Each structure stands twice: as structure tokens, then as C-alpha cells.
Amino acid sequence: MSPLLRAHPPSFSSLEFRAALAMFATGVTIVTARDPDGQCIGLTANSFNSVSLDPPLVLWSLSRAAASLTAFTRGSHYAINILAADQRTLADRFASRAGDRFAGIAFREGAGGAPVLEGVAAAFECFNRSRYEEGDHVIFVGEVEHCERQEGASPLIFHGGRYYTELPLDRSANS
């Protein structure tokens, strides 16, 4: 019998790890749901990724220390709202812990009552299919029941601790 293989301890600090992760540009999302009392909850996240086309699956992750973890774990549905370039203030608002994040925000009821925000570049309405605890986060896998996109929308991008908007490369440079 061979001994279990394990990863070597990290050769870097947490700050160095965060700085290296920040070099990966991501889109910005707001994940929304309803808590057990029917109140809207939501948070800004950039840990979103596609998993499968058949069935249609996506994933995102949430810190185990998040106040909303229980609501997202127990709820049947959530929506992943991909922010458009002009929605930076929404990203900041839902990243903050202050006040009612939904006050004055236009949204419609999505699958299972999850709020789908108006004006987003795309939205995925998901059944809360499975969860995996890894490290200090929980990975949520959602089965997409409905998706939509805003034709021609530019996404809000996060890189190196700052927001950016899309700057297309010249197609002739890639030929």
C-alpha cells in the first residue's frame, strides 16, 4: 500500500496568494436569493464559472464566514446576475455590509423567488443542486433552469483590485 499523497505546504504568504489571484481578470456577479423569511439577500461575487452544458451547470463560492451562508445553503434557488459595465455602483453596494442592499433596486422574481436584477448583462436562475465544503469556502453548484442575456452588453470586469470595462482587441491583430 502506498501512503496517501498530500500537497506540500505553501511556499508563499496569504497576501502573495491573493496578489497572484488578482492577476486573473473576472466578471462581476451579484448572487441573489430569498432567506427563510422571504427577505431578499444578495452579495457581490467574482467566483463564478461554467461547469457543464448538459445538464446546464454553473458554480460559485461563498466564504464559510458569510452571514448569508445558511440562507444560501438551505434555499432551493438563487440567481447569478452578471453585471454590465455601467453597474459598478451595484457591485459596491452588494459588497458592502451596510443598509438594505435592495432598497430602490429594480428586479423581478425569478425561479424560486430569487431576485433577478434589471439591466444586467446576463442572468442565470438556478436550482441549488449541490454544495461542497473546501477550505474556508463552500462551492455551490447550480442547475440552470432559465438564463437570459442582454444583446450587446459590455461586462463589468475585476482585475488587480480594480474595476474595468471591456476593451475589444482589434480582430486584424489576431489574424
Secondary structure as a PSIPRED ss2 file (coil, helix, strand):
# PSIPRED VFORMAT (PSIPRED V4.0)

   1 M C   1.000  0.000  0.000
   2 S C   1.000  0.000  0.000
   3 P C   1.000  0.000  0.000
   4 L C   1.000  0.000  0.000
   5 L C   1.000  0.000  0.000
   6 R C   1.000  0.000  0.000
   7 A C   1.000  0.000  0.000
   8 H C   1.000  0.000  0.000
   9 P C   1.000  0.000  0.000
  10 P C   1.000  0.000  0.000
  11 S C   1.000  0.000  0.000
  12 F C   1.000  0.000  0.000
  13 S C   1.000  0.000  0.000
  14 S H   0.000  1.000  0.000
  15 L H   0.000  1.000  0.000
  16 E H   0.000  1.000  0.000
  17 F H   0.000  1.000  0.000
  18 R H   0.000  1.000  0.000
  19 A H   0.000  1.000  0.000
  20 A H   0.000  1.000  0.000
  21 L H   0.000  1.000  0.000
  22 A C   1.000  0.000  0.000
  23 M C   1.000  0.000  0.000
  24 F C   1.000  0.000  0.000
  25 A C   1.000  0.000  0.000
  26 T E   0.000  0.000  1.000
  27 G E   0.000  0.000  1.000
  28 V C   1.000  0.000  0.000
  29 T E   0.000  0.000  1.000
  30 I E   0.000  0.000  1.000
  31 V E   0.000  0.000  1.000
  32 T E   0.000  0.000  1.000
  33 A E   0.000  0.000  1.000
  34 R E   0.000  0.000  1.000
  35 D C   1.000  0.000  0.000
  36 P C   1.000  0.000  0.000
  37 D C   1.000  0.000  0.000
  38 G C   1.000  0.000  0.000
  39 Q C   1.000  0.000  0.000
  40 C E   0.000  0.000  1.000
  41 I E   0.000  0.000  1.000
  42 G E   0.000  0.000  1.000
  43 L E   0.000  0.000  1.000
  44 T E   0.000  0.000  1.000
  45 A E   0.000  0.000  1.000
  46 N C   1.000  0.000  0.000
  47 S C   1.000  0.000  0.000
  48 F E   0.000  0.000  1.000
  49 N E   0.000  0.000  1.000
  50 S E   0.000  0.000  1.000
  51 V E   0.000  0.000  1.000
  52 S E   0.000  0.000  1.000
  53 L C   1.000  0.000  0.000
  54 D C   1.000  0.000  0.000
  55 P C   1.000  0.000  0.000
  56 P C   1.000  0.000  0.000
  57 L E   0.000  0.000  1.000
  58 V E   0.000  0.000  1.000
  59 L E   0.000  0.000  1.000
  60 W E   0.000  0.000  1.000
  61 S E   0.000  0.000  1.000
  62 L E   0.000  0.000  1.000
  63 S E   0.000  0.000  1.000
  64 R C   1.000  0.000  0.000
  65 A C   1.000  0.000  0.000
  66 A C   1.000  0.000  0.000
  67 A C   1.000  0.000  0.000
  68 S C   1.000  0.000  0.000
  69 L H   0.000  1.000  0.000
  70 T H   0.000  1.000  0.000
  71 A H   0.000  1.000  0.000
  72 F H   0.000  1.000  0.000
  73 T H   0.000  1.000  0.000
  74 R H   0.000  1.000  0.000
  75 G C   1.000  0.000  0.000
  76 S C   1.000  0.000  0.000
  77 H E   0.000  0.000  1.000
  78 Y E   0.000  0.000  1.000
  79 A E   0.000  0.000  1.000
  80 I E   0.000  0.000  1.000
  81 N E   0.000  0.000  1.000
  82 I E   0.000  0.000  1.000
  83 L C   1.000  0.000  0.000
  84 A E   0.000  0.000  1.000
  85 A C   1.000  0.000  0.000
  86 D C   1.000  0.000  0.000
  87 Q C   1.000  0.000  0.000
  88 R H   0.000  1.000  0.000
  89 T H   0.000  1.000  0.000
  90 L H   0.000  1.000  0.000
  91 A H   0.000  1.000  0.000
  92 D H   0.000  1.000  0.000
  93 R H   0.000  1.000  0.000
  94 F H   0.000  1.000  0.000
  95 A H   0.000  1.000  0.000
  96 S C   1.000  0.000  0.000
  97 R C   1.000  0.000  0.000
  98 A C   1.000  0.000  0.000
  99 G C   1.000  0.000  0.000
 100 D C   1.000  0.000  0.000
 101 R C   1.000  0.000  0.000
 102 F C   1.000  0.000  0.000
 103 A C   1.000  0.000  0.000
 104 G C   1.000  0.000  0.000
 105 I C   1.000  0.000  0.000
 106 A C   1.000  0.000  0.000
 107 F E   0.000  0.000  1.000
 108 R E   0.000  0.000  1.000
 109 E E   0.000  0.000  1.000
 110 G C   1.000  0.000  0.000
 111 A H   0.000  1.000  0.000
 112 G H   0.000  1.000  0.000
 113 G H   0.000  1.000  0.000
 114 A C   1.000  0.000  0.000
 115 P E   0.000  0.000  1.000
 116 V E   0.000  0.000  1.000
 117 L E   0.000  0.000  1.000
 118 E C   1.000  0.000  0.000
 119 G C   1.000  0.000  0.000
 120 V C   1.000  0.000  0.000
 121 A C   1.000  0.000  0.000
 122 A E   0.000  0.000  1.000
 123 A E   0.000  0.000  1.000
 124 F E   0.000  0.000  1.000
 125 E E   0.000  0.000  1.000
 126 C E   0.000  0.000  1.000
 127 F E   0.000  0.000  1.000
 128 N E   0.000  0.000  1.000
 129 R E   0.000  0.000  1.000
 130 S E   0.000  0.000  1.000
 131 R E   0.000  0.000  1.000
 132 Y E   0.000  0.000  1.000
 133 E E   0.000  0.000  1.000
 134 E E   0.000  0.000  1.000
 135 G C   1.000  0.000  0.000
 136 D C   1.000  0.000  0.000
 137 H E   0.000  0.000  1.000
 138 V E   0.000  0.000  1.000
 139 I E   0.000  0.000  1.000
 140 F E   0.000  0.000  1.000
 141 V E   0.000  0.000  1.000
 142 G E   0.000  0.000  1.000
 143 E E   0.000  0.000  1.000
 144 V E   0.000  0.000  1.000
 145 E E   0.000  0.000  1.000
 146 H E   0.000  0.000  1.000
 147 C E   0.000  0.000  1.000
 148 E E   0.000  0.000  1.000
 149 R E   0.000  0.000  1.000
 150 Q C   1.000  0.000  0.000
 151 E C   1.000  0.000  0.000
 152 G C   1.000  0.000  0.000
 153 A C   1.000  0.000  0.000
 154 S C   1.000  0.000  0.000
 155 P E   0.000  0.000  1.000
 156 L E   0.000  0.000  1.000
 157 I E   0.000  0.000  1.000
 158 F E   0.000  0.000  1.000
 159 H E   0.000  0.000  1.000
 160 G C   1.000  0.000  0.000
 161 G C   1.000  0.000  0.000
 162 R E   0.000  0.000  1.000
 163 Y E   0.000  0.000  1.000
 164 Y E   0.000  0.000  1.000
 165 T E   0.000  0.000  1.000
 166 E C   1.000  0.000  0.000
 167 L C   1.000  0.000  0.000
 168 P C   1.000  0.000  0.000
 169 L C   1.000  0.000  0.000
 170 D C   1.000  0.000  0.000
 171 R H   0.000  1.000  0.000
 172 S H   0.000  1.000  0.000
 173 A H   0.000  1.000  0.000
 174 N H   0.000  1.000  0.000
 175 S C   1.000  0.000  0.000
